[in-house]
Amino acid sequence: MARPKNLPTTIDPYKVIPKTDTRYQLDLQPGDNSKAIGVIMQFNNLPTVDLHNPEQVKDRINLFYNMCFDNDFKPTVSSYAAALGYDRRTLWSLMNRTNQGWANLPTLTCDYIKKGYSSLEQLWEYYMQNGKINPVSGIFLGKNNFGYVDKTEHVVEPRATLNESDLEQKYLTTSDFDDSDFD
């Protein structure tokens, strides 16, 4: 079969991709950044929620998801934390109770926050499975925000070593070796 004439014979690694090739461009529309900044500022301007009041926490989480829904905004871990009045690291320590100050919080408060956080993970999985997020970005987010890992573990078990007579017995008795070949 003949090679088509219009295909290049070599690939130039220094060739600039033309702007008309949309495969390598971000899918940004005019106004996307303004919309995102507006929603983020709304989250940042909310007063810090009273963590000792579980109903206030629940209402704030519902407000967060309603704001995301109304503005067609993909919820993020950092925006979730901002809606509660914290940053994502503080949110993580809150959920895992790694800070002694969080130990006295009502269990219901922590349950609400964890359920809201679980919703973020469910959305992330949906986005990943349905091509709604760049796979590399998605993997990065899964590792950093939801504890996913990408590793292979090898279990190495030590075996008992054989002494010289055991080695001779194992290999010389099972082989067709005739030591008369070396006389």
Helices and strands as residue ranges (DSSP letters): G 22-24, H 32-44, H 54-70, H 77-84, H 88-96, G 100-102, H 107-129, H 135-146, H 164-172, G 179-182
